[in-house]
Amino acid sequence: MSERVIAPKSRGFLFLDSHPDGCRRLVDEMWQAVPDPVAAPGGGEGPVALVIGSSAGYGLAATIAGLARVGIRGIGVCFEKAPARRTGTAGWYRTAATARLAREHGRDMVFLNGDAFGDAVKEEVAELLTERFGGRLDYLIYSVAAPRRTDPDTGEVYASVLKPVGSPYTTKTLVFDESGAPEVTEVTTEPAEGDDIEQTVAVMGGTDWERWITFLADRSLLADGFTTAALSYIGSPLTAAIYRQGTIGAAKAHLEATARTLDERLGKTVGGRAVTSVNAAAVTQSSTAIPGIALYVGLLRGVLGEGMVAPIGQLVELWDQLTGVRPLDLDDEGRVRLDTWELAPAVQDAVAERWSTATSDSITGLADLGWFGDEVRRLYGFSVPGVDYTAAVETDVPWPTAEDV
Protein backbone atom coordinates (compact mmCIF):
# COMPACT_ATOMS: atom_id res chain seq x y z
CA MET A 1 0.00 0.00 0.00
CA SER A 2 1.22 3.51 -0.81
CA GLU A 3 -1.20 6.16 0.38
CA ARG A 4 -0.40 9.84 0.39
CA VAL A 5 -1.89 13.26 -0.15
CA ILE A 6 -1.22 14.43 -3.72
CA ALA A 7 -1.03 18.14 -4.38
CA PRO A 8 -0.95 19.57 -7.90
CA LYS A 9 2.61 20.64 -8.71
CA SER A 10 3.40 21.76 -12.24
CA ARG A 11 5.97 23.21 -14.55
CA GLY A 12 3.90 25.23 -16.95
CA PHE A 13 1.17 22.93 -18.25
CA LEU A 14 3.08 19.77 -17.24
CA PHE A 15 2.15 18.26 -13.87
CA LEU A 16 4.61 16.15 -11.90
CA ASP A 17 2.04 13.81 -10.35
CA SER A 18 -1.44 12.54 -11.14
CA HIS A 19 -4.38 11.94 -8.81
CA PRO A 20 -5.81 8.39 -9.01
CA ASP A 21 -9.25 9.26 -7.61
CA GLY A 22 -9.56 12.30 -9.84
CA CYS A 23 -8.63 10.26 -12.91
CA ARG A 24 -11.18 7.62 -11.95
CA ARG A 25 -13.97 10.15 -11.47
CA LEU A 26 -13.09 11.83 -14.76
CA VAL A 27 -13.51 8.51 -16.57
CA ASP A 28 -16.82 8.00 -14.76
CA GLU A 29 -17.96 11.44 -15.96
CA MET A 30 -17.05 10.63 -19.55
CA TRP A 31 -18.91 7.31 -19.43
CA GLN A 32 -22.00 8.98 -17.97
CA ALA A 33 -21.92 11.60 -20.75
CA VAL A 34 -22.42 8.93 -23.43
CA PRO A 35 -26.02 8.52 -24.68
CA ASP A 36 -27.80 5.22 -24.22
CA PRO A 37 -26.27 2.24 -26.05
CA VAL A 38 -27.40 1.76 -29.64
CA ALA A 39 -28.24 -1.85 -28.82
CA ALA A 40 -29.27 -3.52 -25.57
CA PRO A 41 -26.20 -4.85 -23.69
CA GLY A 42 -27.76 -8.33 -23.62
CA GLY A 43 -28.52 -8.35 -27.33
CA GLY A 44 -25.42 -10.27 -28.36
CA GLU A 45 -21.69 -9.70 -28.44
CA GLY A 46 -20.53 -6.32 -29.63
CA PRO A 47 -18.06 -5.71 -32.46
CA VAL A 48 -14.37 -6.31 -31.87
CA ALA A 49 -12.34 -3.09 -31.84
CA LEU A 50 -8.71 -2.12 -31.39
CA VAL A 51 -7.96 1.39 -30.10
CA ILE A 52 -4.32 2.42 -30.46
CA GLY A 53 -3.63 5.29 -28.08
CA SER A 54 -6.47 4.43 -25.72
CA SER A 55 -5.43 6.22 -22.52
CA ALA A 56 -5.54 9.95 -23.29
CA GLY A 57 -7.24 12.65 -25.32
CA TYR A 58 -9.35 11.57 -28.24
CA GLY A 59 -8.12 7.98 -28.00
CA LEU A 60 -9.51 7.73 -24.46
CA ALA A 61 -12.77 9.28 -25.68
CA ALA A 62 -12.88 6.76 -28.54
CA THR A 63 -12.41 3.89 -26.08
CA ILE A 64 -15.08 5.04 -23.63
CA ALA A 65 -17.56 6.02 -26.34
CA GLY A 66 -17.04 2.68 -28.08
CA LEU A 67 -17.58 0.74 -24.87
CA ALA A 68 -20.58 2.69 -23.60
CA ARG A 69 -22.34 3.52 -26.88
CA VAL A 70 -21.52 0.59 -29.18
CA GLY A 71 -20.68 -2.15 -26.69
CA ILE A 72 -17.33 -2.88 -28.28
CA ARG A 73 -15.05 -5.55 -26.94
CA GLY A 74 -11.43 -5.90 -27.84
CA ILE A 75 -8.10 -4.27 -27.06
CA GLY A 76 -6.75 -0.88 -26.04
CA VAL A 77 -3.05 -0.11 -26.55
CA CYS A 78 -1.19 2.70 -24.79
CA PHE A 79 2.19 3.50 -23.26
CA GLU A 80 2.09 4.62 -19.62
CA LYS A 81 4.41 4.69 -16.61
CA ALA A 82 3.63 2.67 -13.49
CA PRO A 83 3.58 4.17 -9.99
CA ALA A 84 7.05 4.29 -8.48
CA ARG A 85 8.74 7.18 -6.64
CA ARG A 86 6.12 9.41 -8.18
CA THR A 87 2.55 8.50 -8.97
CA GLY A 88 1.71 6.64 -12.14
CA THR A 89 0.91 8.70 -15.18
CA ALA A 90 -2.65 9.95 -15.52
CA GLY A 91 -3.13 7.52 -18.39
CA TRP A 92 -2.20 4.63 -16.10
CA TYR A 93 -5.00 5.52 -13.70
CA ARG A 94 -7.48 6.34 -16.48
CA THR A 95 -6.87 2.93 -18.01
CA ALA A 96 -7.47 1.17 -14.70
CA ALA A 97 -10.72 3.13 -14.32
CA THR A 98 -11.84 2.38 -17.88
CA ALA A 99 -11.13 -1.32 -17.40
CA ARG A 100 -13.20 -1.33 -14.21
CA LEU A 101 -16.19 0.26 -15.94
CA ALA A 102 -15.88 -2.08 -18.90
CA ARG A 103 -15.92 -5.05 -16.55
CA GLU A 104 -18.91 -3.71 -14.61
CA HIS A 105 -20.86 -3.32 -17.85
CA GLY A 106 -19.94 -6.75 -19.18
CA ARG A 107 -17.52 -5.54 -21.86
CA ASP A 108 -14.53 -7.78 -22.60
CA MET A 109 -11.80 -5.17 -23.03
CA VAL A 110 -8.11 -5.94 -22.58
CA PHE A 111 -5.49 -3.21 -22.19
CA LEU A 112 -1.86 -3.59 -23.24
CA ASN A 113 0.87 -1.27 -22.03
CA GLY A 114 3.68 -1.00 -24.55
CA ASP A 115 5.18 0.73 -27.57
CA ALA A 116 2.54 0.69 -30.31
CA PHE A 117 5.24 1.39 -32.89
CA GLY A 118 7.00 -1.90 -32.12
CA ASP A 119 6.19 -5.31 -33.54
CA ALA A 120 6.14 -6.99 -30.12
CA VAL A 121 2.88 -5.23 -29.22
CA LYS A 122 1.47 -6.03 -32.67
CA GLU A 123 2.26 -9.71 -32.08
CA GLU A 124 0.55 -9.59 -28.69
CA VAL A 125 -2.53 -7.98 -30.22
CA ALA A 126 -2.68 -10.58 -32.98
CA GLU A 127 -2.44 -13.38 -30.43
CA LEU A 128 -5.25 -11.91 -28.34
CA LEU A 129 -7.46 -11.42 -31.38
CA THR A 130 -6.91 -15.03 -32.37
CA GLU A 131 -7.31 -16.68 -28.99
CA ARG A 132 -9.82 -14.42 -27.25
CA PHE A 133 -11.86 -12.62 -29.88
CA GLY A 134 -12.53 -15.24 -32.53
CA GLY A 135 -9.75 -14.24 -34.92
CA ARG A 136 -11.51 -11.19 -36.33
CA LEU A 137 -11.28 -7.43 -35.97
CA ASP A 138 -14.14 -5.14 -36.99
CA TYR A 139 -12.76 -1.68 -36.15
CA LEU A 140 -9.38 -0.06 -35.57
CA ILE A 141 -9.10 3.48 -34.19
CA TYR A 142 -5.65 5.03 -34.52
CA SER A 143 -4.90 7.94 -32.15
CA VAL A 144 -1.17 8.23 -31.53
CA ALA A 145 0.75 11.39 -30.63
CA ALA A 146 4.38 10.72 -29.80
CA PRO A 147 7.71 12.55 -29.74
CA ARG A 148 9.63 9.72 -31.41
CA ARG A 149 9.32 6.39 -33.17
CA THR A 150 11.74 3.53 -33.69
CA ASP A 151 11.43 1.78 -37.04
CA PRO A 152 10.98 -1.95 -36.26
CA ASP A 153 12.77 -2.96 -39.46
CA THR A 154 15.84 -0.72 -39.37
CA GLY A 155 16.09 0.33 -35.73
CA GLU A 156 16.34 3.98 -36.82
CA VAL A 157 14.86 6.44 -34.36
CA TYR A 158 12.80 9.33 -35.76
CA ALA A 159 11.92 12.44 -33.73
CA SER A 160 8.97 14.76 -34.38
CA VAL A 161 9.21 18.53 -34.04
CA LEU A 162 6.72 21.40 -33.83
CA LYS A 163 8.07 23.91 -36.32
CA PRO A 164 6.79 26.16 -39.10
CA VAL A 165 7.99 25.61 -42.64
CA GLY A 166 9.91 28.21 -44.61
CA SER A 167 10.41 31.07 -42.15
CA PRO A 168 10.33 31.81 -38.42
CA TYR A 169 6.87 32.10 -36.90
CA THR A 170 5.95 34.56 -34.19
CA THR A 171 2.63 34.15 -32.43
CA LYS A 172 0.82 35.21 -29.31
CA THR A 173 0.69 32.58 -26.63
CA LEU A 174 -0.80 32.20 -23.16
CA VAL A 175 1.29 31.44 -20.09
CA PHE A 176 0.76 31.75 -16.35
CA ASP A 177 3.31 33.26 -13.98
CA GLU A 178 4.36 31.72 -10.66
CA SER A 179 1.37 33.25 -8.89
CA GLY A 180 -1.03 31.90 -11.52
CA ALA A 181 -1.69 35.24 -13.21
CA PRO A 182 -2.24 34.96 -16.98
CA GLU A 183 0.17 36.58 -19.39
CA VAL A 184 -0.19 37.00 -23.14
CA THR A 185 3.28 37.02 -24.63
CA GLU A 186 4.88 36.45 -28.00
CA VAL A 187 6.99 33.43 -28.86
CA THR A 188 9.04 32.86 -32.00
CA THR A 189 9.66 29.39 -33.37
CA GLU A 190 12.47 28.82 -35.85
CA PRO A 191 11.57 27.05 -39.10
CA ALA A 192 12.16 23.41 -39.93
CA GLU A 193 15.61 22.59 -41.18
CA GLY A 194 17.41 19.56 -42.51
CA ASP A 195 15.16 16.51 -42.37
CA ASP A 196 12.78 17.89 -39.70
CA ILE A 197 9.74 17.41 -41.97
CA GLU A 198 10.67 13.86 -42.95
CA GLN A 199 11.38 12.97 -39.32
CA THR A 200 8.02 14.33 -38.16
CA VAL A 201 6.14 12.57 -40.95
CA ALA A 202 7.87 9.31 -40.01
CA VAL A 203 6.54 9.63 -36.44
CA MET A 204 3.16 11.30 -36.85
CA GLY A 205 2.16 10.37 -40.40
CA GLY A 206 0.42 7.24 -41.59
CA THR A 207 3.38 4.84 -41.75
CA ASP A 208 2.66 3.01 -38.50
CA TRP A 209 -1.10 3.03 -39.09
CA GLU A 210 -0.55 1.30 -42.41
CA ARG A 211 1.90 -1.10 -40.79
CA TRP A 212 -0.77 -2.13 -38.27
CA ILE A 213 -3.27 -2.82 -41.04
CA THR A 214 -0.75 -4.81 -43.08
CA PHE A 215 0.35 -6.77 -40.00
CA LEU A 216 -3.20 -7.79 -39.15
CA ALA A 217 -4.25 -8.41 -42.77
CA ASP A 218 -1.30 -10.73 -43.32
CA ARG A 219 -2.62 -12.84 -40.44
CA SER A 220 -6.17 -12.85 -41.86
CA LEU A 221 -7.52 -10.98 -38.82
CA LEU A 222 -9.56 -8.32 -40.63
CA ALA A 223 -13.27 -9.10 -40.67
CA ASP A 224 -15.42 -8.53 -43.74
CA GLY A 225 -16.38 -4.87 -43.74
CA PHE A 226 -13.46 -3.96 -41.48
CA THR A 227 -13.32 -0.19 -40.90
CA THR A 228 -10.47 1.92 -39.60
CA ALA A 229 -10.24 5.58 -38.67
CA ALA A 230 -7.21 7.70 -37.81
CA LEU A 231 -7.90 10.75 -35.66
CA SER A 232 -6.59 14.06 -36.98
CA TYR A 233 -6.93 17.84 -36.65
CA ILE A 234 -6.92 20.81 -39.03
CA GLY A 235 -7.57 23.77 -36.77
CA SER A 236 -8.00 27.49 -37.17
CA PRO A 237 -6.26 29.85 -39.61
CA LEU A 238 -4.93 31.55 -36.46
CA THR A 239 -2.74 28.54 -35.69
CA ALA A 240 -2.19 27.27 -39.23
CA ALA A 241 1.43 28.40 -39.59
CA ILE A 242 2.60 26.31 -36.63
CA TYR A 243 0.13 23.48 -37.15
CA ARG A 244 -1.52 22.67 -40.47
CA GLN A 245 1.14 24.45 -42.55
CA GLY A 246 3.99 23.33 -40.31
CA THR A 247 5.80 20.05 -39.77
CA ILE A 248 2.84 18.49 -37.97
CA GLY A 249 0.60 19.53 -40.86
CA ALA A 250 2.88 17.65 -43.25
CA ALA A 251 2.43 14.58 -41.08
CA LYS A 252 -1.36 15.03 -41.06
CA ALA A 253 -1.36 15.35 -44.86
CA HIS A 254 0.57 12.07 -45.03
CA LEU A 255 -1.96 10.49 -42.67
CA GLU A 256 -4.80 11.55 -44.97
CA ALA A 257 -2.99 10.27 -48.06
CA THR A 258 -2.48 6.97 -46.25
CA ALA A 259 -6.23 6.83 -45.55
CA ARG A 260 -6.98 7.09 -49.25
CA THR A 261 -4.51 4.33 -50.06
CA LEU A 262 -5.86 2.08 -47.31
CA ASP A 263 -9.46 2.80 -48.28
CA GLU A 264 -8.88 1.56 -51.82
CA ARG A 265 -6.98 -1.49 -50.59
CA LEU A 266 -9.51 -2.49 -47.92
CA GLY A 267 -12.41 -1.97 -50.31
CA LYS A 268 -10.89 -4.53 -52.65
CA THR A 269 -9.80 -7.09 -50.05
CA VAL A 270 -12.46 -7.16 -47.30
CA GLY A 271 -15.13 -4.74 -48.49
CA GLY A 272 -13.91 -2.33 -45.84
CA ARG A 273 -12.85 1.25 -45.64
CA ALA A 274 -10.38 3.69 -44.09
CA VAL A 275 -11.01 7.33 -43.16
CA THR A 276 -9.45 10.12 -41.20
CA SER A 277 -11.62 11.80 -38.58
CA VAL A 278 -10.93 15.51 -38.25
CA ASN A 279 -11.69 16.35 -34.64
CA ALA A 280 -12.17 19.77 -33.12
CA ALA A 281 -10.12 21.70 -30.58
CA ALA A 282 -9.79 20.47 -27.02
CA VAL A 283 -7.41 20.78 -24.10
CA THR A 284 -5.18 17.72 -24.25
CA GLN A 285 -1.67 16.89 -23.06
CA SER A 286 -0.51 17.09 -26.68
CA SER A 287 -2.27 20.31 -27.64
CA THR A 288 -0.97 22.36 -24.71
CA ALA A 289 2.58 21.85 -26.03
CA ILE A 290 1.82 23.73 -29.27
CA PRO A 291 2.60 27.49 -29.25
CA GLY A 292 -0.56 29.56 -29.44
CA ILE A 293 -2.99 26.68 -28.92
CA ALA A 294 -3.63 27.46 -25.24
CA LEU A 295 -4.57 31.03 -26.09
CA TYR A 296 -6.69 29.94 -29.04
CA VAL A 297 -8.65 27.31 -27.09
CA GLY A 298 -9.26 29.70 -24.20
CA LEU A 299 -10.62 32.31 -26.61
CA LEU A 300 -12.70 29.70 -28.43
CA ARG A 301 -14.31 28.75 -25.14
CA GLY A 302 -14.87 32.43 -24.42
CA VAL A 303 -16.82 32.72 -27.67
CA LEU A 304 -18.76 29.44 -27.53
CA GLY A 305 -19.10 28.64 -23.83
CA GLU A 306 -21.06 25.42 -23.45
CA GLY A 307 -21.41 25.30 -27.24
CA MET A 308 -18.01 23.61 -27.42
CA VAL A 309 -18.39 19.88 -28.05
CA ALA A 310 -16.23 17.81 -25.71
CA PRO A 311 -14.09 14.96 -27.09
CA ILE A 312 -16.50 12.34 -25.73
CA GLY A 313 -19.36 13.94 -27.67
CA GLN A 314 -17.31 14.06 -30.84
CA LEU A 315 -16.32 10.41 -30.57
CA VAL A 316 -19.90 9.32 -29.96
CA GLU A 317 -20.68 11.00 -33.27
CA LEU A 318 -17.76 9.19 -34.95
CA TRP A 319 -18.86 5.79 -33.66
CA ASP A 320 -22.43 6.46 -34.77
CA GLN A 321 -21.16 7.17 -38.27
CA LEU A 322 -18.76 4.22 -38.39
CA THR A 323 -21.43 1.77 -37.22
CA GLY A 324 -24.23 3.08 -39.44
CA VAL A 325 -26.41 4.65 -36.76
CA ARG A 326 -25.99 7.80 -38.82
CA PRO A 327 -24.80 8.12 -42.42
CA LEU A 328 -21.07 8.43 -42.93
CA ASP A 329 -20.66 12.13 -43.68
CA LEU A 330 -17.43 12.76 -45.60
CA ASP A 331 -15.96 15.93 -47.09
CA ASP A 332 -14.57 16.16 -50.63
CA GLU A 333 -11.28 14.62 -49.48
CA GLY A 334 -12.94 11.63 -47.81
CA ARG A 335 -12.58 12.87 -44.24
CA VAL A 336 -15.16 12.68 -41.46
CA ARG A 337 -15.53 16.24 -40.19
CA LEU A 338 -16.32 16.62 -36.50
CA ASP A 339 -14.93 20.17 -36.41
CA THR A 340 -17.54 22.10 -38.36
CA TRP A 341 -18.85 23.85 -35.25
CA GLU A 342 -15.34 25.13 -34.47
CA LEU A 343 -14.52 26.32 -38.00
CA ALA A 344 -17.87 28.00 -38.70
CA PRO A 345 -17.02 31.44 -40.19
CA ALA A 346 -18.92 33.37 -37.50
CA VAL A 347 -17.06 31.50 -34.74
CA GLN A 348 -13.65 32.02 -36.33
CA ASP A 349 -14.35 35.71 -36.94
CA ALA A 350 -15.26 36.19 -33.29
CA VAL A 351 -12.16 34.34 -32.07
CA ALA A 352 -9.93 36.28 -34.48
CA GLU A 353 -11.30 39.58 -33.19
CA ARG A 354 -10.55 38.60 -29.60
CA TRP A 355 -7.11 37.29 -30.61
CA SER A 356 -6.18 40.63 -32.18
CA THR A 357 -6.94 42.55 -28.97
CA ALA A 358 -5.73 39.98 -26.44
CA THR A 359 -3.14 41.30 -23.99
CA SER A 360 -2.17 40.41 -20.44
CA ASP A 361 -4.51 43.15 -19.24
CA SER A 362 -7.52 42.20 -21.40
CA ILE A 363 -7.28 38.40 -21.58
CA THR A 364 -9.51 37.66 -18.58
CA GLY A 365 -12.42 39.36 -20.32
CA LEU A 366 -11.84 37.59 -23.63
CA ALA A 367 -11.02 33.99 -22.76
CA ASP A 368 -12.57 31.55 -20.31
CA LEU A 369 -9.42 31.10 -18.25
CA GLY A 370 -11.18 29.43 -15.33
CA TRP A 371 -12.44 26.70 -17.63
CA PHE A 372 -9.07 26.38 -19.36
CA GLY A 373 -7.15 26.07 -16.10
CA ASP A 374 -9.57 23.45 -14.80
CA GLU A 375 -9.29 21.49 -18.05
CA VAL A 376 -5.50 21.43 -17.81
CA ARG A 377 -5.63 20.23 -14.21
CA ARG A 378 -8.27 17.63 -15.06
CA LEU A 379 -5.81 16.03 -17.47
CA TYR A 380 -3.95 14.90 -14.37
CA GLY A 381 -6.95 14.18 -12.16
CA PHE A 382 -7.20 17.55 -10.40
CA SER A 383 -10.12 20.01 -10.33
CA VAL A 384 -12.56 17.10 -10.54
CA PRO A 385 -15.75 17.68 -8.50
CA GLY A 386 -16.36 15.28 -5.65
CA VAL A 387 -12.71 14.48 -4.92
CA ASP A 388 -11.26 15.29 -1.50
CA TYR A 389 -7.77 16.47 -2.39
CA THR A 390 -6.82 16.83 1.30
CA ALA A 391 -7.25 13.10 1.89
CA ALA A 392 -4.57 10.46 1.39
CA VAL A 393 -5.18 8.27 -1.64
CA GLU A 394 -3.77 4.93 -2.76
CA THR A 395 -1.32 5.52 -5.61
CA ASP A 396 -0.18 1.93 -6.20
CA VAL A 397 -3.02 1.00 -8.56
CA PRO A 398 -2.32 -2.19 -10.54
CA TRP A 399 -2.52 -2.38 -14.32
CA PRO A 400 -5.66 -4.30 -15.38
CA THR A 401 -4.69 -7.71 -16.67
CA ALA A 402 -6.62 -9.84 -19.18
CA GLU A 403 -7.61 -12.12 -16.30
CA ASP A 404 -9.29 -9.19 -14.52
CA VAL A 405 -11.96 -8.87 -17.23
Buried (B, 14 or more C-beta within 10 A) or exposed (E): EEEEEBEBEBEEBEBEBBBBBBBBBBBBBBBEBBEEBBBEEEEEEBBBBBBBBBBBBBBBBBBBBBBBBBBBBBBBBBBBEEBEEEBBBBBBBBBBBBBBBBBEBEBBBBBBBBBBBBEEBBEBBBEBBBEBBEBBBBBBBBBBBBEEBBBBEEEEEBEBBBBBBEEEBBBBBBBBEEEEEBEBEEEEBEBBEEEBBBBBBBBBBBBBBBBBBEBBBEBEBBBEEBBBBBBBBBBBEBBBBBBBBBBBBBBBBBBBBBBBEBBEBBEEEBEBBBBBBBBBBBBBBBBBBBBBBBBBBBBBBBBBEEEBBBBBBBBBBBBBBBBEBEEBEBEEEBBBBBBEBBBEEEBBEBBBEBBEEBEBEEBBEBBBBEBBBBBBBBBBBBBBEEBEBEEEBEBEBEBBEBEBB
